[in-house]
Amino acid sequence: MDYLILILLAACLLIMLVIHQDIIQFGEGYNRTMGQLLPRLASVGQPMKNALTLSCVIFFGGAIARTFTEDDRWLWNALIFSVIPPLVQFLRRKRTKTSG
């Protein structure tokens, strides 16, 4: 279970580093590499950036709560709730594309 948590935390950290290249400055080589490795993730719109950031923060909070309380329910709840913001943005974008 601990390795799964570490993998998910690393994935959240990678997502944050990719979508917030404008805030986190590691140089032009870093931006180019991230743009080539994960082009669709690097070019998401602002509403999806906000949703992904919120999801990562929710998951970080669940992992921290699990660490201090040693109760796995915090982590599972965080996993479930972290899926909701990107899903809402995705469905909202799909609905506006089909109606417009």
GROMACS elastic network, one bead per residue, 0.5 to 0.9 nm:
[ bonds ]
;  ai    aj funct       b0    kb
    1     4     6  0.51399   500
    1     5     6  0.63459   500
    1     6     6  0.87720   500
    2     5     6  0.50621   500
    2     6     6  0.62638   500
    2     7     6  0.86668   500
    3     6     6  0.50089   500
    3     7     6  0.61217   500
    3     8     6  0.85557   500
    4     7     6  0.50910   500
    4     8     6  0.61342   500
    4     9     6  0.85188   500
    5     8     6  0.51347   500
    5     9     6  0.60475   500
    5    10     6  0.85145   500
    5    63     6  0.73980   500
    5    75     6  0.86138   500
    6     9     6  0.50594   500
    6    10     6  0.60673   500
    6    11     6  0.85373   500
    7    10     6  0.50868   500
    7    11     6  0.61625   500
    7    12     6  0.86643   500
    8    12     6  0.61889   500
    8    13     6  0.85719   500
    8    59     6  0.86439   500
    9    12     6  0.50339   500
    9    13     6  0.61316   500
    9    14     6  0.85616   500
    9    56     6  0.83916   500
    9    59     6  0.78409   500
    9    60     6  0.71304   500
    9    63     6  0.81760   500
   10    14     6  0.60937   500
   10    15     6  0.85528   500
   11    14     6  0.50368   500
   11    15     6  0.61378   500
   11    16     6  0.86079   500
   12    15     6  0.50302   500
   12    16     6  0.61868   500
   12    17     6  0.86200   500
   12    52     6  0.89020   500
   12    53     6  0.87823   500
   12    55     6  0.85640   500
   12    56     6  0.55480   500
   12    57     6  0.86868   500
   12    59     6  0.80563   500
   12    60     6  0.82231   500
   13    16     6  0.50708   500
   13    17     6  0.61661   500
   13    18     6  0.86252   500
   13    56     6  0.78446   500
   14    17     6  0.50381   500
   14    18     6  0.61211   500
   14    19     6  0.86323   500
   15    18     6  0.51756   500
   15    19     6  0.60911   500
   15    20     6  0.83278   500
   15    41     6  0.78508   500
   15    42     6  0.89071   500
   15    52     6  0.78888   500
   15    53     6  0.83530   500
   15    56     6  0.81725   500
   16    19     6  0.54661   500
   16    20     6  0.58651   500
   16    21     6  0.84180   500
   16    49     6  0.89074   500
   16    52     6  0.80112   500
   16    53     6  0.67335   500
   16    56     6  0.76100   500
   17    20     6  0.55481   500
   17    21     6  0.62383   500
   17    23     6  0.89454   500
   17    24     6  0.68814   500
   17    34     6  0.87816   500
   18    21     6  0.57594   500
   18    24     6  0.89359   500
   18    31     6  0.82301   500
   18    34     6  0.63027   500
   18    35     6  0.80659   500
   18    38     6  0.78200   500
   18    41     6  0.70019   500
   18    42     6  0.56507   500
   19    22     6  0.81392   500
   19    41     6  0.65411   500
   19    42     6  0.53034   500
   19    43     6  0.75651   500
   19    44     6  0.73806   500
   19    49     6  0.64380   500
   19    52     6  0.85156   500
   19    53     6  0.85425   500
   20    23     6  0.53921   500
   20    24     6  0.60888   500
   20    25     6  0.89179   500
   20    42     6  0.82957   500
   20    49     6  0.79867   500
   21    24     6  0.51083   500
   21    25     6  0.63346   500
   21    26     6  0.82205   500
   21    30     6  0.87561   500
   21    31     6  0.66740   500
   21    34     6  0.87750   500
   21    42     6  0.80276   500
   22    25     6  0.66968   500
   25    28     6  0.83255   500
   25    30     6  0.83604   500
   25    31     6  0.83626   500
   26    29     6  0.78704   500
   26    30     6  0.58680   500
   26    31     6  0.75456   500
   27    30     6  0.55098   500
   27    31     6  0.66274   500
   27    32     6  0.89271   500
   28    31     6  0.51010   500
   28    32     6  0.61514   500
   28    33     6  0.85584   500
   29    32     6  0.51603   500
   29    33     6  0.60761   500
   29    34     6  0.85871   500
   30    33     6  0.51463   500
   30    34     6  0.61212   500
   30    35     6  0.84325   500
   31    34     6  0.52766   500
   31    35     6  0.60105   500
   31    36     6  0.86308   500
   31    42     6  0.89829   500
   32    35     6  0.50417   500
   32    36     6  0.62390   500
   32    37     6  0.86826   500
   33    36     6  0.51607   500
   33    37     6  0.61020   500
   33    38     6  0.84974   500
   34    37     6  0.50940   500
   34    38     6  0.58110   500
   34    39     6  0.72153   500
   34    42     6  0.70509   500
   35    38     6  0.56186   500
   35    40     6  0.81606   500
   35    41     6  0.82581   500
   35    42     6  0.57632   500
   35    43     6  0.80435   500
   36    39     6  0.55270   500
   36    42     6  0.88293   500
   37    42     6  0.89605   500
   38    41     6  0.54799   500
   38    42     6  0.60793   500
   38    43     6  0.87895   500
   39    42     6  0.51200   500
   39    43     6  0.63150   500
   39    44     6  0.89962   500
   40    43     6  0.53332   500
   40    44     6  0.65235   500
   41    44     6  0.56194   500
   44    47     6  0.83041   500
   44    48     6  0.62351   500
   44    49     6  0.64696   500
   45    48     6  0.55324   500
   45    49     6  0.62067   500
   45    50     6  0.87993   500
   46    50     6  0.61971   500
   46    51     6  0.86503   500
   47    50     6  0.51842   500
   47    51     6  0.63180   500
   47    52     6  0.87473   500
   47    89     6  0.70116   500
   48    52     6  0.60336   500
   48    53     6  0.83857   500
   48    85     6  0.84295   500
   48    86     6  0.64264   500
   48    89     6  0.61857   500
   48    90     6  0.77860   500
   49    52     6  0.51936   500
   49    53     6  0.60174   500
   49    54     6  0.85119   500
   49    86     6  0.87843   500
   50    53     6  0.51117   500
   50    54     6  0.61270   500
   50    55     6  0.85910   500
   50    85     6  0.85890   500
   50    86     6  0.87008   500
   51    54     6  0.51246   500
   51    55     6  0.61793   500
   51    56     6  0.87134   500
   51    82     6  0.89573   500
   51    84     6  0.85941   500
   51    86     6  0.51221   500
   51    87     6  0.86109   500
   51    88     6  0.84496   500
   51    89     6  0.70133   500
   52    56     6  0.62064   500
   52    57     6  0.86039   500
   52    82     6  0.83406   500
   52    83     6  0.88329   500
   52    85     6  0.71149   500
   52    86     6  0.59726   500
   53    56     6  0.51552   500
   53    57     6  0.61920   500
   53    58     6  0.86071   500
   54    57     6  0.50750   500
   54    58     6  0.61264   500
   54    59     6  0.86140   500
   54    82     6  0.74118   500
   54    85     6  0.71624   500
   54    86     6  0.87815   500
   55    58     6  0.50918   500
   55    59     6  0.62077   500
   55    60     6  0.85800   500
   55    78     6  0.85575   500
   55    79     6  0.86013   500
   55    81     6  0.75381   500
   55    83     6  0.66156   500
   55    84     6  0.77997   500
   55    85     6  0.65059   500
   55    86     6  0.74472   500
   56    59     6  0.50693   500
   56    60     6  0.60326   500
   56    61     6  0.85018   500
   56    82     6  0.68867   500
   57    60     6  0.50148   500
   57    61     6  0.60927   500
   57    62     6  0.85849   500
   57    82     6  0.82274   500
   58    61     6  0.51122   500
   58    62     6  0.62362   500
   58    63     6  0.86949   500
   58    78     6  0.58248   500
   58    79     6  0.79922   500
   58    81     6  0.72631   500
   58    82     6  0.57464   500
   59    63     6  0.61456   500
   59    64     6  0.85660   500
   59    75     6  0.73069   500
   59    77     6  0.88445   500
   59    78     6  0.51025   500
   59    79     6  0.61140   500
   59    81     6  0.82071   500
   59    82     6  0.61222   500
   60    63     6  0.51178   500
   60    64     6  0.61638   500
   60    65     6  0.85740   500
   60    78     6  0.82104   500
   61    64     6  0.51191   500
   61    65     6  0.60668   500
   61    66     6  0.84925   500
   61    74     6  0.86237   500
   61    75     6  0.84780   500
   61    78     6  0.74452   500
   62    65     6  0.50611   500
   62    66     6  0.60250   500
   62    67     6  0.85136   500
   62    73     6  0.87498   500
   62    74     6  0.51954   500
   62    76     6  0.78446   500
   62    77     6  0.73590   500
   62    79     6  0.77766   500
   63    66     6  0.50563   500
   63    67     6  0.61508   500
   63    68     6  0.88103   500
   63    72     6  0.89593   500
   63    74     6  0.73238   500
   63    75     6  0.56146   500
   63    78     6  0.78421   500
   64    67     6  0.50217   500
   64    68     6  0.64076   500
   64    69     6  0.86063   500
   64    74     6  0.88251   500
   64    75     6  0.85807   500
   65    68     6  0.52983   500
   65    69     6  0.59242   500
   65    70     6  0.77471   500
   65    71     6  0.79545   500
   65    74     6  0.62457   500
   65    75     6  0.75831   500
   66    69     6  0.52423   500
   66    71     6  0.53093   500
   66    72     6  0.58857   500
   66    73     6  0.76570   500
   66    74     6  0.55636   500
   66    75     6  0.59280   500
   67    70     6  0.53999   500
   67    71     6  0.78439   500
   67    72     6  0.89191   500
   68    71     6  0.82502   500
   69    72     6  0.84839   500
   69    74     6  0.85414   500
   70    74     6  0.87849   500
   71    74     6  0.62479   500
   71    75     6  0.78412   500
   72    75     6  0.53228   500
   72    76     6  0.64009   500
   72    77     6  0.86533   500
   73    76     6  0.51054   500
   73    77     6  0.59490   500
   73    78     6  0.83825   500
   74    77     6  0.52418   500
   74    78     6  0.60866   500
   74    79     6  0.86251   500
   75    78     6  0.50368   500
   75    79     6  0.61486   500
   75    80     6  0.87077   500
   76    79     6  0.50279   500
   76    80     6  0.63008   500
   76    81     6  0.86395   500
   77    80     6  0.51736   500
   77    81     6  0.60880   500
   77    82     6  0.83713   500
   78    81     6  0.51236   500
   78    82     6  0.57613   500
   78    83     6  0.86610   500
   79    82     6  0.52272   500
   79    83     6  0.66983   500
   80    83     6  0.56452   500
   80    84     6  0.72215   500
   81    84     6  0.54366   500
   81    85     6  0.78440   500
   82    85     6  0.66136   500
   82    86     6  0.79827   500
   83    86     6  0.61096   500
   83    87     6  0.62389   500
   83    88     6  0.87981   500
   84    87     6  0.51142   500
   84    88     6  0.60628   500
   84    89     6  0.86987   500
   85    88     6  0.51808   500
   85    89     6  0.63152   500
   85    90     6  0.86150   500
   86    89     6  0.50682   500
   86    90     6  0.59783   500
   86    91     6  0.85233   500
   87    90     6  0.50358   500
   87    91     6  0.61031   500
   87    92     6  0.84245   500
   88    91     6  0.52083   500
   88    92     6  0.59736   500
   88    93     6  0.85322   500
   89    92     6  0.50086   500
   89    93     6  0.60669   500
   89    94     6  0.85293   500
   90    93     6  0.52110   500
   90    94     6  0.61955   500
   90    95     6  0.86423   500
   91    94     6  0.50054   500
   91    95     6  0.60741   500
   91    96     6  0.86396   500
   92    95     6  0.51280   500
   92    96     6  0.62790   500
   92    97     6  0.86749   500
   93    96     6  0.52199   500
   93    97     6  0.61886   500
   93    98     6  0.87185   500
   94    97     6  0.51843   500
   94    98     6  0.62938   500
   94    99     6  0.86757   500
   95    98     6  0.53192   500
   95    99     6  0.61527   500
   95   100     6  0.84446   500
   96    99     6  0.52090   500
   96   100     6  0.57636   500
   97   100     6  0.53380   500
